[in-house]
């Protein structure tokens, strides 16, 4: 009876070992297995997954990374600025990149029409553009610096160029200490657990800034920030309120009450600042919203509201305010100054209502246009639309094929487990005797 139990235990152990070996052999390969015995503590170097070291550092050429996003965003901005939003022909495009990164080069190759490896048929062109990779001295794929993230786009048909620099377009895009950790990992050094966490956190903040939807980008421009003020600053800081010193409403109300023109110069400066902000708001709305609505087939009501409605109404209102100010500069009589300033105040209040409405609705595009627009390029008579999602899939598959060619470790570890298992069974049987 006891002998039967022991046999069942041995059989159970053998089955468990066999199943473990089969499961391990099913995992995909990540790297070549060195000849000879592989210590268990080094297995993570060759096995993917949460416990492994698959993927490498961003920009190391293994898998996709945010350097792809830099090229994609830079090309989109080049189309908007160098080609003024029209679809450029691939044959007229030349790109000079300072980024010596495998994925970035593949994206550039797709853009100009000569991708490497398997790609969608429409990505290959019979009449492609040109590109060059010119990294600054002392930099490489494993040793990047902020100056690597610069691209120069040439419109070869018109002889014009556009330079895109990451740090100019996105101040503080690279967190402090990012390149130190990124290059350390890319160079093959092992990061401590907290350094891995820091690097992951840093990288997680980069791509969202680059790859925001077109709606969010337009909303950010219309709303504005400290580096590029627009609707928010116009509403809160420039037009302001009657109780906030130095604002257009405050200075106009003060003039209407006292008739004292001592602050007229300050009022003029405030009106001019409001005029500049309104012009910026209208320009962004005019250049982007109608074309977005037409291209995507949605958001026409938002385009009309922000461009035709608020944009034009703000321009008309600030024009009237400026006219009142011109008249006030010619009046000397205090009572007449009060009267004219009171009329100006009523118009300033209307301006405030419009500015607040523009401020509130400046974020509407982000809720309407929630996707990135594809890069559109002409190839002979056809238009090729390159989606970011298609690019990342292509790059991921390209990296995956290389990994499939590498020797699997599943067999090596399976063999180790089987050997150890046989030894254990032998020991059990020996003790039983």
Wavefront OBJ file of the C-alpha trace (Angstrom):
o trace
v 0.000 0.000 0.000
v 2.806 2.367 0.990
v 4.733 1.462 -2.157
v 1.702 2.339 -4.306
v 1.415 5.765 -2.674
v 5.083 6.449 -3.385
v 4.641 5.471 -7.016
v 1.686 7.810 -7.327
v 3.761 10.646 -5.808
v 6.563 9.994 -8.252
v 4.143 9.874 -11.186
v 2.509 13.149 -10.050
v 5.915 14.836 -9.800
v 6.898 13.620 -13.259
v 3.672 14.941 -14.784
v 4.154 18.332 -13.081
v 7.711 18.558 -14.390
v 6.623 17.649 -17.913
v 3.835 20.248 -17.885
v 6.234 22.930 -16.638
v 8.654 22.076 -19.426
v 5.919 22.236 -22.067
v 4.638 25.606 -20.780
v 8.089 27.151 -20.737
v 8.882 25.932 -24.229
v 5.778 27.781 -25.459
v 7.154 31.238 -24.510
v 8.621 33.235 -27.435
v 12.328 33.838 -27.685
v 13.931 37.140 -26.754
v 17.632 36.555 -27.170
v 20.257 33.980 -28.102
v 21.043 31.507 -25.342
v 24.717 31.387 -24.437
v 26.290 27.971 -24.775
v 26.487 25.923 -21.620
v 24.602 26.136 -18.356
v 22.405 29.230 -17.734
v 22.292 30.243 -14.035
v 18.729 30.838 -12.862
v 19.507 34.421 -11.809
v 20.411 35.285 -15.423
v 17.303 33.823 -17.033
v 15.523 37.196 -16.987
v 17.982 38.420 -19.615
v 16.623 35.935 -22.113
v 12.934 35.591 -21.225
v 10.341 38.264 -21.985
v 7.437 39.330 -19.816
v 7.106 41.229 -16.583
v 10.070 39.534 -15.001
v 12.326 39.848 -18.018
v 14.377 42.559 -19.584
v 12.627 42.611 -22.948
v 12.122 45.844 -24.793
v 15.353 47.574 -23.843
v 15.704 51.282 -23.351
v 13.630 53.741 -25.268
v 15.401 54.504 -28.450
v 17.631 51.439 -28.304
v 16.138 49.982 -31.433
v 14.192 47.203 -29.707
v 10.482 47.572 -30.290
v 8.733 50.913 -30.718
v 9.365 53.955 -28.543
v 8.510 57.621 -28.300
v 11.171 58.679 -30.832
v 8.592 57.514 -33.374
v 6.203 60.073 -31.912
v 8.741 62.871 -32.366
v 9.085 62.171 -36.094
v 5.332 61.847 -36.567
v 4.575 65.095 -34.758
v 7.408 66.969 -36.485
v 6.152 65.912 -39.923
v 2.613 66.971 -39.046
v 3.876 70.392 -37.997
v 5.971 70.622 -41.169
v 2.889 70.023 -43.308
v 1.063 72.762 -41.403
v 3.918 75.278 -41.575
v 6.138 74.544 -44.583
v 3.373 73.354 -46.888
v 0.715 75.562 -45.244
v -1.639 72.662 -44.645
v -1.682 71.409 -48.243
v -0.750 67.810 -49.034
v 2.910 67.673 -50.133
v 4.158 65.273 -52.829
v 6.592 62.709 -51.514
v 8.968 63.303 -54.411
v 9.405 66.906 -53.232
v 10.201 66.042 -49.611
v 13.681 65.857 -48.133
v 14.208 65.219 -44.419
v 17.456 65.634 -42.496
v 17.287 63.996 -39.081
v 19.753 64.324 -36.226
v 18.188 61.341 -34.473
v 20.236 58.129 -34.999
v 17.438 55.817 -33.973
v 16.265 52.736 -35.847
v 12.539 53.292 -35.359
v 12.795 56.995 -36.187
v 14.621 56.211 -39.434
v 11.989 53.638 -40.386
v 9.215 56.213 -39.887
v 11.100 58.750 -42.006
v 11.599 56.104 -44.694
v 7.856 55.396 -44.697
v 7.104 59.118 -45.047
v 9.333 59.657 -48.079
v 8.237 56.363 -49.631
v 11.081 53.898 -49.246
v 10.493 51.816 -46.109
v 12.805 48.973 -45.158
v 11.382 45.493 -44.782
v 7.758 44.446 -45.109
v 5.397 47.410 -45.255
v 1.979 48.318 -46.582
v 2.063 48.514 -50.407
v 0.939 52.156 -50.394
v 3.909 53.107 -48.223
v 6.309 52.253 -51.040
v 6.730 54.841 -53.770
v 8.057 54.661 -57.328
v 9.089 58.290 -56.987
v 10.166 58.708 -53.355
v 11.617 61.680 -51.533
v 14.986 61.809 -49.810
v 16.326 61.633 -46.270
v 19.617 61.758 -44.401
v 20.595 60.898 -40.824
v 23.154 63.372 -39.449
v 23.623 62.945 -35.694
v 25.726 65.562 -33.867
v 29.261 64.491 -33.051
v 29.490 62.394 -29.915
v 25.913 61.127 -30.098
v 24.623 57.730 -31.128
v 21.594 55.483 -30.765
v 22.817 54.600 -27.276
v 23.921 58.121 -26.333
v 21.246 60.661 -27.175
v 21.051 64.331 -26.208
v 18.297 66.935 -26.588
v 19.922 68.272 -29.766
v 19.316 64.914 -31.473
v 15.611 65.683 -31.572
v 15.828 68.124 -34.467
v 14.477 67.616 -37.987
v 14.845 69.806 -41.056
v 12.189 69.473 -43.740
v 12.790 70.708 -47.284
v 10.214 71.536 -49.899
v 12.509 70.777 -52.813
v 10.068 72.122 -55.389
v 9.944 75.596 -53.857
v 13.385 75.652 -52.255
v 12.035 76.325 -48.737
v 12.794 74.639 -45.417
v 11.346 74.246 -41.933
v 13.362 73.328 -38.834
v 11.603 71.518 -35.981
v 13.349 71.372 -32.596
v 11.731 69.423 -29.777
v 12.837 71.721 -26.955
v 11.610 74.821 -28.799
v 8.235 73.315 -29.646
v 7.824 71.675 -26.225
v 9.804 73.402 -23.475
v 10.755 70.939 -20.711
v 9.714 67.964 -22.866
v 12.677 66.029 -21.455
v 12.532 65.723 -17.633
v 15.701 66.352 -15.617
v 17.852 63.244 -15.509
v 16.040 61.565 -18.395
v 19.000 61.198 -20.760
v 21.297 60.028 -17.992
v 19.012 57.082 -17.197
v 17.936 56.462 -20.776
v 21.502 56.291 -22.095
v 22.657 54.181 -19.163
v 20.031 51.570 -19.973
v 20.520 51.818 -23.735
v 24.245 51.241 -23.231
v 23.581 47.926 -21.537
v 23.959 48.960 -17.907
v 21.490 47.505 -15.449
v 19.311 50.094 -13.733
v 18.397 49.822 -10.100
v 14.724 49.173 -9.436
v 14.019 52.779 -8.470
v 15.866 54.037 -11.560
v 13.680 51.801 -13.730
v 10.641 53.317 -12.054
v 11.943 56.866 -12.550
v 12.699 56.243 -16.237
v 9.287 54.691 -16.851
v 7.617 57.686 -15.205
v 9.611 60.122 -17.327
v 8.879 58.293 -20.578
v 5.207 58.131 -19.683
v 5.036 61.923 -19.757
v 6.730 62.448 -23.131
v 4.457 60.812 -25.705
v 1.156 62.269 -24.387
v 2.533 65.768 -24.984
v 3.539 64.895 -28.531
v 0.588 62.796 -29.589
v -2.367 64.739 -28.234
v -5.406 64.657 -30.516
v -5.793 67.460 -33.023
v -8.786 68.699 -31.036
v -6.776 68.969 -27.836
v -3.974 70.766 -29.652
v -6.391 73.329 -31.067
v -8.049 73.715 -27.663
v -4.664 74.326 -26.041
v -3.923 77.051 -28.573
v -7.329 78.699 -28.205
v -7.254 78.499 -24.404
v -3.585 79.456 -24.142
v -0.948 79.149 -21.432
v 1.841 81.308 -19.977
v 4.032 80.733 -23.038
v 1.294 81.403 -25.572
v -1.566 83.348 -23.935
v -4.957 83.490 -25.591
v -8.610 83.202 -24.415
v -7.899 82.508 -20.727
v -5.518 85.438 -20.401
v -7.824 87.696 -22.414
v -10.793 86.956 -20.158
v -9.161 86.918 -16.716
v -6.146 89.203 -16.950
v -6.722 91.712 -19.768
v -10.438 92.459 -20.001
v -10.751 91.361 -16.384
v -13.387 92.811 -14.083
v -14.243 96.224 -12.701
v -12.634 95.298 -9.385
v -9.321 93.950 -10.739
v -6.772 96.748 -10.975
v -5.077 97.381 -14.297
v -7.605 95.534 -16.432
v -9.542 97.068 -19.302
v -12.819 97.083 -17.381
v -11.234 98.543 -14.257
v -9.478 101.376 -16.077
v -12.537 102.201 -18.209
v -14.847 102.281 -15.169
v -12.373 104.519 -13.326
v -12.218 106.905 -16.270
v -16.016 107.016 -16.567
v -16.310 107.860 -12.871
v -13.585 110.472 -12.529
v -13.028 111.872 -16.018
v -9.311 111.893 -15.192
v -7.281 110.886 -18.271
v -4.141 110.167 -16.239
v -4.435 106.414 -16.893
v -5.216 106.789 -20.591
v -1.809 105.472 -21.681
v -2.223 102.368 -19.514
v -5.736 101.894 -20.925
v -4.359 102.134 -24.462
v -1.785 99.409 -23.692
v -4.505 97.169 -22.298
v -6.722 97.645 -25.354
v -3.798 96.854 -27.671
v -2.999 93.698 -25.724
v -6.638 92.618 -25.947
v -6.561 93.293 -29.679
v -3.494 91.055 -30.116
v -5.025 88.196 -28.135
v -8.299 88.415 -30.063
v -6.408 88.381 -33.359
v -4.551 85.255 -32.204
v -7.786 83.548 -31.164
v -9.394 84.340 -34.520
v -6.351 83.203 -36.499
v -6.228 79.785 -34.798
v -9.966 79.297 -35.229
v -9.849 80.477 -38.856
v -6.900 78.308 -39.899
v -7.924 75.050 -38.261
v -11.587 74.681 -37.359
v -13.411 75.000 -40.734
v -10.922 72.676 -42.446
v -11.134 70.186 -39.562
v -14.914 70.149 -39.752
v -14.807 69.600 -43.513
v -12.137 66.894 -43.357
v -13.633 64.907 -40.489
v -17.303 65.532 -41.187
v -18.042 66.637 -37.638
v -17.795 69.682 -35.391
v -19.216 72.169 -37.880
v -21.293 73.837 -35.150
v -18.179 74.316 -32.984
v -16.277 75.745 -35.941
v -19.068 78.230 -36.639
v -19.372 79.206 -32.971
v -15.669 79.803 -32.365
v -14.722 81.253 -35.744
v -17.735 82.957 -37.320
v -19.454 83.728 -34.030
v -17.015 84.513 -31.234
v -13.935 85.208 -33.337
v -15.618 87.818 -35.523
v -17.687 89.283 -32.684
v -14.584 89.788 -30.517
v -12.802 91.524 -33.373
v -15.779 93.841 -33.959
v -16.098 94.659 -30.254
v -12.432 95.477 -29.663
v -12.539 97.651 -32.799
v -15.386 99.681 -31.287
v -13.578 99.936 -27.949
v -10.498 101.220 -29.764
v -12.624 103.809 -31.588
v -13.972 105.106 -28.277
v -10.436 105.394 -26.983
v -9.355 107.378 -30.041
v -12.198 109.810 -29.425
v -11.375 110.126 -25.721
v -7.825 111.171 -26.518
v -9.208 114.208 -28.359
v -11.619 115.323 -25.602
v -10.485 117.689 -22.850
v -13.748 118.519 -21.079
v -14.081 116.306 -17.967
v -17.828 115.807 -18.259
v -17.552 114.886 -21.920
v -14.787 112.473 -21.000
v -17.082 110.849 -18.431
v -19.905 110.547 -20.958
v -17.736 109.031 -23.678
v -15.982 106.730 -21.179
v -19.398 105.532 -19.959
v -20.283 104.582 -23.541
v -16.937 102.833 -23.858
v -17.623 100.978 -20.593
v -20.862 99.539 -21.985
v -18.952 98.199 -24.989
v -16.216 96.869 -22.691
v -18.873 94.940 -20.756
v -20.054 93.364 -24.019
v -16.446 92.526 -24.785
v -16.178 90.865 -21.370
v -19.217 88.679 -22.098
v -17.708 87.595 -25.412
v -14.272 86.988 -23.858
v -15.786 84.799 -21.143
v -17.759 82.822 -23.706
v -14.612 82.345 -25.814
v -12.749 81.227 -22.697
v -15.436 78.693 -21.796
v -15.760 77.262 -25.323
v -12.032 77.259 -26.102
v -11.838 73.645 -24.899
v -14.724 72.413 -27.063
v -12.519 71.107 -29.918
v -10.871 68.639 -27.518
v -14.238 66.952 -26.949
v -15.125 66.851 -30.669
v -11.895 65.890 -32.425
v -10.516 63.167 -30.175
v -8.204 61.452 -32.674
v -4.938 62.279 -34.355
v -5.185 63.163 -38.010
v -3.122 60.914 -40.303
v -0.175 62.284 -42.240
v -1.400 62.853 -45.783
v 1.118 62.749 -48.645
v 0.753 62.695 -52.411
v 2.273 59.854 -54.379
v 1.842 60.640 -58.066
v -1.918 61.226 -58.294
v -2.909 59.299 -55.180
v -3.079 60.511 -51.577
v -1.476 58.255 -48.975
v -2.754 58.566 -45.387
v -0.271 57.312 -42.794
v -1.834 56.615 -39.399
v 0.227 56.639 -36.227
v -1.365 53.374 -35.086
v -0.375 51.675 -38.346
v 3.206 52.835 -37.913
v 3.536 51.517 -34.379
v 2.049 48.188 -35.453
v 4.485 47.991 -38.374
v 7.478 48.751 -36.168
v 6.342 46.291 -33.512
v 5.981 43.529 -36.084
v 9.374 44.341 -37.584
v 10.980 43.953 -34.155
v 8.990 40.790 -33.495
v 10.294 39.065 -36.617
v 13.855 39.594 -35.480
v 13.005 38.109 -32.116
v 11.394 35.068 -33.715
v 14.678 34.268 -35.459
v 16.520 34.020 -32.155
v 17.024 30.708 -30.383
v 14.307 29.952 -27.813
v 15.252 29.574 -24.188
v 12.170 27.570 -23.356
v 13.948 24.385 -24.430
v 17.047 25.177 -22.367
v 15.082 25.824 -19.184
v 12.803 22.862 -19.880
v 15.837 20.626 -20.184
v 17.177 22.007 -16.891
v 13.881 21.330 -15.120
v 13.685 17.794 -16.505
v 17.250 17.028 -15.399
v 16.591 18.401 -11.922
v 13.299 16.517 -11.795
v 14.919 13.206 -12.702
v 17.529 13.791 -9.990
v 14.793 14.492 -7.426
v 12.919 11.338 -8.420
v 16.141 9.344 -8.110
v 16.758 10.714 -4.625
v 13.192 9.903 -3.572
v 13.477 6.346 -4.817
v 16.882 5.906 -3.183
v 15.562 7.046 0.192
v 12.528 4.794 -0.167
v 14.822 1.806 -0.494
l 1 2 3 4 5 6 7 8 9 10 11 12 13 14 15 16 17 18 19 20 21 22 23 24 25 26 27 28 29 30 31 32 33 34 35 36 37 38 39 40 41 42 43 44 45 46 47 48 49 50 51 52 53 54 55 56 57 58 59 60 61 62 63 64 65 66 67 68 69 70 71 72 73 74 75 76 77 78 79 80 81 82 83 84 85 86 87 88 89 90 91 92 93 94 95 96 97 98 99 100 101 102 103 104 105 106 107 108 109 110 111 112 113 114 115 116 117 118 119 120 121 122 123 124 125 126 127 128 129 130 131 132 133 134 135 136 137 138 139 140 141 142 143 144 145 146 147 148 149 150 151 152 153 154 155 156 157 158 159 160 161 162 163 164 165 166 167 168 169 170 171 172 173 174 175 176 177 178 179 180 181 182 183 184 185 186 187 188 189 190 191 192 193 194 195 196 197 198 199 200 201 202 203 204 205 206 207 208 209 210 211 212 213 214 215 216 217 218 219 220 221 222 223 224 225 226 227 228 229 230 231 232 233 234 235 236 237 238 239 240 241 242 243 244 245 246 247 248 249 250 251 252 253 254 255 256 257 258 259 260 261 262 263 264 265 266 267 268 269 270 271 272 273 274 275 276 277 278 279 280 281 282 283 284 285 286 287 288 289 290 291 292 293 294 295 296 297 298 299 300 301 302 303 304 305 306 307 308 309 310 311 312 313 314 315 316 317 318 319 320 321 322 323 324 325 326 327 328 329 330 331 332 333 334 335 336 337 338 339 340 341 342 343 344 345 346 347 348 349 350 351 352 353 354 355 356 357 358 359 360 361 362 363 364 365 366 367 368 369 370 371 372 373 374 375 376 377 378 379 380 381 382 383 384 385 386 387 388 389 390 391 392 393 394 395 396 397 398 399 400 401 402 403 404 405 406 407 408 409 410 411 412 413 414 415 416 417 418 419 420 421 422 423 424 425 426 427 428 429 430 431 432 433
